[in-house]
Amino acid sequence: MLYLRHLEFLKLVFIHGLTAFGGPQAHLAMMMKTFVKQRPYVTEQELMEYTAFCQLLPGASSTQTLTLIGFKRGGPVLAILTLLVWILPACTIMCALSFFVEYIEGSSRHTDIFKFIVPMAAGFLIFACISSLPYSVKNLITGVIAVITAIATFLFFGKPYIVPILIIASGIVTNLSRKRIPQTDTKPGKIRWWNIWLFAIIFIIAGVLSETARKNDWTYRKPINLFEHTYRMGSLVFGGGNVLMPIMYEQFSVRPEAVKNKNPNVIQIGKKEMLTGIGIVRAVPGPVFSIASYSGGLALKDMGPSMQILGGVIGMIGIFLPSALLVLFFFPIWNMLKKYAVIYRSLEGINAAVLGIMIGSTFYILKDVILFDGSTLGFWNIAIILGSAFALIFTRIPPPILVAVSIALGYFL
């Protein structure tokens, strides 16, 4: 079979899915080590470009970036396989946790072993910043862009609008000079419209069916409503998991209380259960969007175990499908646009902005980590930050080993 030659790549993706802690910024740093340094599936410049491009789209940016690596390696089929292999571990864990949420509510012990994951993630980000520096800062203006975007990211971290604004503004700044990259003649390529049509058709059909099921109170209206809710969120949410989670909390826990009298069969998840999932998903490897499998399981919990599992699957498909369709549609267009000087010049500023965003994210992550208070915990945090960065920069130790060491230290210390 043709795709047998990609088994090594998919194996790395699977391991990445089991060990990628720390959120999107840390995921990027781990991709840098695994798919650029350990196995040169993409270059540093390509990874930075993919990351910047995905930040401009709604959905799970780190998932979309990894999907594009698979797309480069083997086209649309491998891209979809990459997406599935990446999201399945996290979604499986989160769906399973929806069965046991009552046993872990109110307990902080489940996060104790992960207390050194944040310092480890900071070490990964330091590595990514150092590795990206030669490709992102090549002159004075890109250096200024990196510094400004780092400060802005730190000050407005978590705001859904900040990253797209920084990337677009940086691309505009480097377009002010037209001397470095002259315009060359280029022919526009053919655009494949099928996946954007599929995205739109699913969006419309899901909305119509969901509203019809609600009005007519269909017996199995909840699975239909659940798919529409998650597909809509995956289609419209900018800013990653930090933006998705409060939207889910409002959709599934807050809003149902206000409409319960008028709509008694509305999907409703208890506030405490939802907040527990929001806390746990940060300690689970893989994409933060996997919380959709947890909320999907809880949404159909009252319909029995088999429907609860189905709810986890619906949540997974609904939240990740629009991201995949959008990125696979727009990326070929982006590649065609890069042939124009105005876009090519923008990449210089965009790459510098991505570096600045990583630097700002590093400092934001570190602001809540105990470091210099003279305590034993502070000592270990510093040791893990520096040790992780040193190991990634100067050794060939795979990222999963560093993750395992951090978890082991969290357990024993």
C-alpha positions in Angstrom: 0.0 0.0 0.0 1.2 3.5 -0.9 0.8 4.9 2.6 2.9 2.3 4.3 5.9 4.5 3.7 4.2 7.1 5.9 3.8 4.8 8.9 6.9 6.2 10.6 5.5 9.7 10.3 2.1 8.6 11.7 3.8 6.8 14.5 5.6 10.1 15.5 2.2 11.9 15.2 0.7 9.3 17.6 3.5 9.7 20.1 3.2 13.5 19.8 -0.5 13.1 20.6 0.3 11.2 23.7 3.0 13.6 25.0 2.1 17.1 23.7 1.2 18.9 27.0 1.1 22.6 27.6 -1.3 24.0 25.0 -0.9 25.3 21.4 2.4 27.3 22.1 4.1 24.3 23.6 2.7 22.0 20.9 4.5 24.2 18.3 7.7 23.9 20.2 7.3 20.1 20.3 6.6 20.0 16.6 9.8 22.0 16.1 11.8 19.3 17.9 9.9 16.2 16.4 9.1 17.2 12.9 11.9 19.6 12.1 15.0 18.5 14.2 14.3 14.9 14.9 12.8 14.0 11.5 13.1 16.8 8.8 9.6 16.5 7.5 9.4 20.3 7.2 11.8 23.1 7.6 11.8 25.7 10.3 10.6 28.3 7.9 7.8 26.1 6.6 6.6 25.3 10.2 6.6 29.0 11.1 4.6 29.8 7.9 2.1 27.0 8.6 1.7 28.3 12.1 1.1 31.9 11.0 -1.4 30.9 8.3 -3.4 28.7 10.8 -3.6 31.6 13.3 -5.6 33.5 10.7 -8.3 30.7 10.5 -10.9 29.7 13.0 -10.5 26.4 14.8 -7.7 24.5 16.5 -4.5 26.2 15.2 -2.0 23.5 16.4 -4.2 20.8 15.0 -4.4 22.6 11.7 -0.6 23.1 11.6 0.0 19.4 12.1 -2.6 18.6 9.5 -0.7 20.7 7.0 2.5 18.8 7.8 0.7 15.7 6.8 -0.7 17.4 3.7 2.8 18.3 2.6 4.0 14.8 3.1 1.2 12.9 1.4 -1.7 15.1 0.2 -5.3 15.2 1.5 -5.5 11.5 2.5 -2.4 11.7 4.8 -3.6 15.0 6.1 -6.8 13.4 7.3 -5.0 10.4 8.7 -2.6 12.8 10.5 -5.6 14.7 12.0 -7.2 11.5 13.3 -4.1 10.0 14.8 -3.4 13.3 16.5 -6.8 13.9 18.0 -7.8 10.3 19.0 -5.7 9.9 22.1 -6.9 13.2 23.7 -10.6 12.8 22.6 -10.6 9.2 23.9 -9.3 10.3 27.3 -11.7 13.2 27.6 -14.7 11.1 26.5 -13.8 8.4 29.1 -13.5 11.1 31.8 -17.1 12.1 31.1 -18.1 8.7 32.6 -16.0 9.3 35.8 -16.5 13.0 36.4 -18.4 12.5 39.6 -15.4 10.7 41.1 -12.9 13.5 40.4 -15.0 16.6 41.1 -13.6 18.6 43.9 -10.3 16.8 44.0 -7.0 18.4 43.1 -5.0 15.2 43.3 -5.5 14.4 39.6 -3.3 17.4 38.7 -0.5 16.9 41.2 1.6 14.7 38.9 1.4 17.5 36.2 2.7 20.3 38.4 6.0 20.4 36.4 4.3 20.4 33.0 4.1 24.2 32.8 7.9 24.7 33.5 8.6 21.9 31.0 6.4 23.7 28.4 8.3 26.9 29.1 11.6 25.0 28.3 10.1 23.8 25.1 9.1 27.4 24.1 12.6 28.7 24.9 14.0 26.0 22.5 11.5 27.0 19.8 12.3 30.7 20.2 16.1 30.0 19.9 15.6 27.7 16.9 13.4 30.1 15.1 15.4 33.2 15.7 17.8 32.9 12.6 14.8 32.4 10.3 12.6 35.0 11.8 14.8 38.0 12.6 17.0 39.0 9.6 17.2 42.7 9.9 16.2 45.7 12.1 12.6 45.9 11.2 11.9 42.2 11.8 13.7 42.5 15.2 11.4 45.4 16.1 8.4 43.4 15.0 9.4 40.5 17.2 9.9 42.7 20.3 6.6 44.6 19.8 4.5 41.4 19.2 6.1 39.8 22.2 5.1 42.7 24.4 1.6 42.8 22.9 1.1 39.0 23.3 2.1 39.2 26.9 -0.2 42.1 27.7 -3.2 40.7 25.8 -2.7 37.0 26.0 -5.9 35.0 25.5 -7.7 37.7 23.7 -9.1 36.1 20.5 -8.4 39.2 18.3 -4.7 39.8 19.3 -2.9 37.1 17.3 -4.6 37.7 13.9 -4.2 41.5 14.3 -0.4 41.1 15.1 0.2 38.8 12.2 -1.7 41.0 9.7 -0.1 44.2 10.9 3.4 42.7 10.8 2.8 41.6 7.2 1.7 45.1 6.3 4.8 46.6 7.9 7.3 44.6 5.8 5.3 45.5 2.7 6.3 49.1 3.0 9.6 48.3 1.3 9.3 47.1 -2.3 13.0 46.8 -3.1 14.0 43.4 -1.5 11.5 41.2 -3.4 10.4 42.4 -6.8 7.0 41.3 -8.4 7.4 38.5 -10.9 4.9 37.3 -13.4 2.8 34.4 -12.2 -0.2 32.4 -13.4 -3.1 31.8 -11.0 -3.6 28.1 -10.3 -6.9 26.2 -10.3 -8.9 26.4 -7.1 -10.6 23.2 -5.8 -13.9 24.3 -4.4 -15.3 21.0 -3.2 -14.2 21.2 0.5 -15.4 24.8 1.0 -18.8 23.8 -0.5 -18.8 20.8 1.8 -18.1 23.0 4.8 -20.9 25.4 3.9 -23.4 22.6 3.0 -22.8 20.8 6.3 -23.1 24.1 8.2 -26.5 24.9 6.6 -27.9 21.4 6.9 -26.8 21.0 10.5 -28.5 24.3 11.4 -31.7 23.5 9.6 -31.9 20.0 11.0 -31.1 21.2 14.5 -33.8 23.8 14.5 -36.4 21.5 13.0 -35.5 18.8 15.6 -35.9 21.4 18.4 -39.2 22.8 17.2 -40.7 19.3 16.6 -39.1 17.8 19.7 -37.7 14.8 17.8 -36.9 11.8 20.0 -33.2 11.9 19.0 -33.0 15.6 18.8 -30.1 15.9 21.3 -27.4 14.2 19.0 -28.5 16.5 16.2 -28.4 19.6 18.4 -25.0 18.5 19.7 -23.5 18.2 16.3 -24.8 21.6 15.2 -23.5 23.3 18.4 -20.0 21.8 18.1 -19.7 22.3 14.3 -20.7 25.9 14.7 -18.1 26.5 17.4 -15.4 24.8 15.3 -16.4 27.0 12.4 -16.4 30.4 14.1 -14.1 30.3 17.2 -10.9 32.3 16.8 -8.3 32.2 19.5 -8.0 28.5 20.3 -9.1 26.5 23.3 -8.9 29.4 25.7 -11.8 31.0 23.7 -13.6 27.8 23.0 -14.0 26.7 26.6 -15.9 29.8 27.9 -18.2 29.6 24.8 -18.9 26.0 25.6 -19.6 26.8 29.2 -22.1 29.5 28.1 -23.7 27.2 25.5 -24.1 24.1 27.6 -24.2 25.3 31.2 -25.3 28.9 31.5 -27.8 29.4 28.6 -29.8 26.2 29.2 -30.8 27.5 32.7 -32.4 30.6 31.1 -34.4 28.6 28.5 -35.2 25.5 30.5 -38.8 26.4 31.1 -39.5 27.1 27.4 -37.3 24.3 26.1 -37.2 21.4 28.7 -35.2 19.1 26.4 -32.3 21.5 25.8 -28.8 20.1 26.2 -27.6 21.0 29.6 -24.4 20.2 31.4 -24.0 21.1 35.1 -21.7 24.0 35.8 -19.6 22.1 38.1 -19.1 19.2 35.7 -18.2 21.6 32.9 -15.7 23.5 35.0 -14.1 20.2 36.1 -13.6 19.3 32.4 -12.2 22.8 31.7 -9.6 22.2 34.4 -8.8 18.6 33.5 -8.3 19.2 29.7 -5.3 21.3 30.5 -3.6 18.3 32.1 -4.4 16.0 29.1 -2.0 15.7 26.2 -3.1 16.7 22.8 -5.4 19.5 21.5 -7.5 21.5 24.0 -10.4 21.2 21.6 -10.7 17.6 22.8 -12.9 19.0 25.5 -15.7 18.7 22.9 -15.6 14.9 23.4 -16.0 15.4 27.1 -18.9 17.8 26.8 -20.4 15.6 24.0 -20.3 12.6 26.3 -22.0 14.5 29.2 -24.6 16.0 26.8 -26.0 12.5 26.0 -25.2 10.9 29.4 -28.9 10.6 30.3 -29.5 8.5 27.1 -27.3 5.6 28.2 -23.7 4.5 27.9 -23.7 3.8 24.2 -25.2 7.2 23.4 -22.7 8.8 25.8 -19.9 7.3 23.7 -21.7 8.5 20.5 -21.8 11.9 22.1 -18.0 11.9 22.5 -17.6 10.9 18.9 -20.1 13.6 17.7 -18.3 16.2 19.7 -14.9 15.2 18.2 -16.2 15.2 14.6 -18.2 18.4 15.1 -15.4 20.5 16.5 -12.5 19.3 14.3 -14.2 18.8 10.9 -14.7 22.5 10.0 -11.1 23.3 11.0 -9.8 20.6 8.6 -12.1 21.6 5.7 -11.1 25.3 6.1 -7.4 24.7 6.3 -7.3 22.2 3.4 -9.3 24.7 1.2 -7.4 27.9 2.0 -3.9 26.5 2.1 -3.6 25.8 -1.6 -4.9 29.3 -2.2 -2.3 30.7 0.2 0.4 28.9 -1.7 -0.7 30.5 -4.9 -0.9 33.9 -3.4 2.7 33.6 -2.1 3.9 33.9 -5.7 2.8 37.5 -5.6 5.4 40.0 -4.2 2.9 41.6 -1.8 2.3 38.3 0.0 5.9 37.1 -0.2 7.1 40.3 1.4 4.4 39.9 4.1 6.0 36.5 5.1 9.0 38.3 6.5 6.9 40.2 9.0 4.6 37.3 9.6 7.5 35.0 10.6 8.9 37.7 13.0 5.4 38.1 14.5 5.2 34.3 15.2 8.5 34.5 17.0 7.3 37.4 19.0 4.1 35.6 19.9 6.1 32.6 21.1 8.4 34.9 23.2 5.4 36.7 24.7 3.7 33.3 25.4 6.8 32.1 27.2 6.9 35.1 29.6 3.1 34.8 30.1 3.4 31.2 31.1 6.3 31.9 33.4 4.5 34.8 35.3 2.5 32.3 37.4 5.3 29.8 38.0 7.1 30.0 41.3 10.8 30.6 40.5 12.8 32.9 42.8 11.2 32.7 46.2 13.9 30.4 47.6 11.6 27.4 48.0 12.3 23.9 46.9 9.5 24.1 44.3 11.1 27.2 42.9 14.4 25.4 42.5 12.8 22.5 40.8 10.9 24.7 38.4 14.0 26.6 37.4 15.9 23.3 37.0 13.2 21.8 34.7 12.9 24.9 32.6 16.6 25.1 32.0 17.1 21.3 31.8 14.3 20.9 29.2 15.6 23.8 27.1 19.2 22.5 27.3 18.3 19.0 26.4 16.3 20.1 23.4 19.0 22.4 22.1 22.1 20.4 22.7 21.0 16.7 22.7 18.8 14.3 20.7 16.6 13.3 23.6 13.1 12.9 22.2 10.4 15.1 23.7 8.4 12.1 25.1 11.3 11.3 27.4 11.3 14.9 28.8 7.5 14.7 29.3 7.9 11.4 31.1 10.6 12.8 33.4 8.5 15.8 34.2 5.5 13.7 35.2 7.7 11.3 37.2 9.2 14.2 39.1 5.7 15.5 39.7 4.7 12.2 41.2 7.7 11.7 43.4 8.4 15.3 44.6 
